[in-house]
Amino acid sequence: MLFKRSNRVTIIGLFLIAAALFAPSAQAQQKNSVVAEIGPYKLTLGEYERQYIRNNGGETAAYRSSMENRMDFLDLLVKYRLKVLQAHEKGYDKDPEILRELSEYRNSLAIPYLTERALIDPNIESLYKRRLEEVRAAHILIRIPVDSLGVEDSLSARNKAMDIIRQAQAGVPFDSLARQYSDDKGTAQNGGDLMWFTAGMTVPAFDQAVYELKLGELRPLPIRTMFGYHVVKLLDRKPARGEIQVSHILVRLPVEEPSDSMAAFQKITSIRDSISNGVDFAELAARNSEDPSSGANGGDLGWVGRRKFVPDFEVVAFELQPNEISRVVRTQFGYHIIKVTGERPPKSFEDSRQELKDLYRRYSYEQDNRAFIDGIVAKYNVKVNDDVSAMIIKNVDTTATTSAPGWYNRITDPMKEKTWITLKGASITIGEAIKTIERNQDLQSKALNRASVAQLADMIGQKEALRLETTDLETRYPEFGTLMQEYREGVLLFRAEQDAVWNSVKVDEDRLKEFWEEHKADYTWPDRVRFSEIFVTSDSLGQVLRDSLNAGVDFGELAERHTQRTGYKKKLGDWGFQTLDANELAVAAAKAVPGWIEGPMKFQYGYSLIKVTEKDKAREKTFEEAQSEVSSKFQEFESKRLEREWIQSLKDKFGVKIHDDVLKKAFSDLKVEKS
């Protein structure tokens, strides 16, 4: 029995191993199954799923989609692919104009894409990992003195910082040194304690130095930032808590005599006793808190992370657990009782990606990007021929700029052949540089003096180095290749559809009238009223004008002289036909008969007198009245008709075969919430 059972276990074990080995290949095989054959193009299930998920709201929406939804989307993909096939057959992929557009688009996209992938993404990932931990550090700031001429004495500041480090290493307490030497008066009296923070809350150099320290470690060298030299010690570190939802009850100190805090303390103590006896915190906050912005909401201050409150408040709040209530806490605002009502962990990297990018751009992007570009320029060994630069300066008007028409006219054709800039893998002649300057907005309006011409050469060399760095972008980042392929197909599709459909729509008056006759009922006017207005900002002026109208003065004449509504003087105040509910003036006009004068009545920021001139009952529009609408609708109708006929002709030409059985298996491997 033991032997047989062992055999059975072995067989089952082998079966499970085989299943594990073959499951991925079976899944891959399913992804490679063809869901539609469109001419020579085979649309795989994997590609269909990727496109559906990206265009229809993600994986959950895809998993819950009906067969009808999936068929509708497949129909869109089939039409898309048919149009692209037709574009290739027509040779649009070799059209010089399209190729130029694609090249320009790639050039505009390549550098930002490279920067995003090679610079921004790694740095925000690093920033995210650091922010998963919060640190508490102390520092001593030594500012750099500046003499009367504005010259910094950084050496003396650094020497002073080093002396402080030696004292700390010799055993002098860090907090004592901070009180004695630190130029940061905000933290000196607290022994230099910066309290808790996470990456991105201080300047990059300081952040990096602190996160590299071990618990309790004193950095052996000072850090230089824009503020001066810092002596730094790491006091504590722990996993970041994320965000907490905080409520508080505040009793303020008396404004007249802040030192007389006894009454306030007695009141807050009494409130704390009530909480201990079971009285609801939110109810007590609503009745007693002297923070008007939160008291009415039961003391709720919302969700917060580090550095949102003053230090004395924050330290206590972040030590509390959900539903825990603090002791009485004093801050500069008064006495508080704090309650944490909820907590949530740090967001995932994907959920915080945009926030991290925004933070990184404020944090150190500019400096990092400069170093990134400098590294690429150094990689390609960009060099400028100074003799050629001097030749350019000698042959241009040095008082002009690169925006001046024909600024390069005195540079002869033989001179244009001379190499100005060299770099690994390329060289740039004067003529090529001129074309680059003409094409790039950021190279316009540059002076043609010696310094600016040197700067121009550097910028052109940098652009060429960056171009060379992105030549293999599709290989290094396949998703960039996919992006470019989609854009390329979109341009080809647009051209094919333009030629086959939009350029084939013929609009003439006879066809429009025929279309209008068939759809007259679609073009109607509702009940309308036409009126004119005299608009003034003074009620008294309105009354004077009303008296003039009563005396028989012409309404249009008064409107031309007195109306203050922009653009209505020349129209003698005429609003034209309006629907009966268009505004308050139309409502009033609708109740009156033609020739009737109403007002002055309050309207918008002034007063209006109106005269009803005409009424028009609901009716069908004449052809002339509806012509612009008819033209638009006709073009839309014709475009759709021509597109249907075109798509059918492409199906007949290339052939389309749908595999419903494969489509039914779509998204079967997705792991999403099924509720």
Salt bridges, closest charged atoms under 4 A:
GLU37 OE1 - LYS42 NZ 3.48
GLU37 OE2 - HIS659 NE2 2.78
GLU49 OE1 - LYS31 NZ 2.34
ASP75 OD2 - LYS79 NZ 3.26
GLU89 OE2 - LYS653 NZ 2.14
ASP93 OD2 - HIS88 ND1 3.29
ASP93 OD2 - LYS94 NZ 3.52
ASP95 OD2 - ARG495 NH1 3.11
GLU116 OE2 - LYS357 NZ 2.62
ASP121 OD2 - ARG117 NH1 2.95
ASP121 OD1 - ARG353 NH1 3.25
GLU133 OE1 - ARG237 NH2 3.03
GLU134 OE2 - ARG306 NH2 2.86
GLU152 OE1 - ARG224 NH2 3.00
ASP175 OD2 - ARG179 NH1 3.55
ASP184 OD2 - HIS139 NE2 2.86
ASP193 OD2 - ARG136 NH2 2.60
GLU243 OE1 - ARG344 NE 2.87
GLU283 OE2 - ARG287 NH1 2.68
GLU290 OE2 - LYS267 NZ 3.20
ASP291 OD2 - HIS248 NE2 2.88
GLU314 OE2 - ARG306 NH1 3.12
GLU343 OE1 - ARG241 NE 2.94
GLU350 OE2 - ARG353 NH2 3.23
GLU355 OE1 - LYS347 NZ 3.47
ASP374 OD1 - ARG370 NH2 2.87
ASP442 OD2 - LYS463 NZ 2.98
GLU464 OE2 - ARG467 NH2 2.70
GLU469 OE1 - LYS379 NZ 2.88
GLU469 OE2 - ARG476 NH1 3.59
ASP472 OD1 - ARG476 NH1 3.42
GLU474 OE1 - ARG106 NH2 2.99
GLU479 OE2 - ARG117 NE 3.55
GLU486 OE2 - ARG54 NH2 2.76
GLU489 OE2 - ARG81 NH1 2.91
GLU497 OE1 - LYS83 NZ 3.21
ASP499 OD2 - ARG495 NE 3.43
GLU509 OE2 - LYS513 NZ 3.45
GLU517 OE1 - LYS520 NZ 3.40
GLU533 OE1 - ARG565 NE 2.81
GLU557 OE2 - ARG561 NH1 2.87
ASP574 OD2 - ARG530 NH2 2.70
GLU614 OE1 - ARG530 NH1 3.97
ASP616 OD2 - ARG528 NH2 2.66
ASP616 OD2 - ARG619 NE 3.16
GLU625 OE2 - ARG619 NH2 2.85
GLU629 OE2 - LYS621 NZ 2.36
GLU636 OE2 - LYS640 NZ 3.29
GLU638 OE1 - ARG511 NH2 3.12
GLU638 OE2 - ARG641 NE 2.85
GLU643 OE2 - LYS83 NZ 2.81
GLU645 OE2 - ARG641 NH1 2.77
ASP669 OD2 - LYS31 NZ 3.22
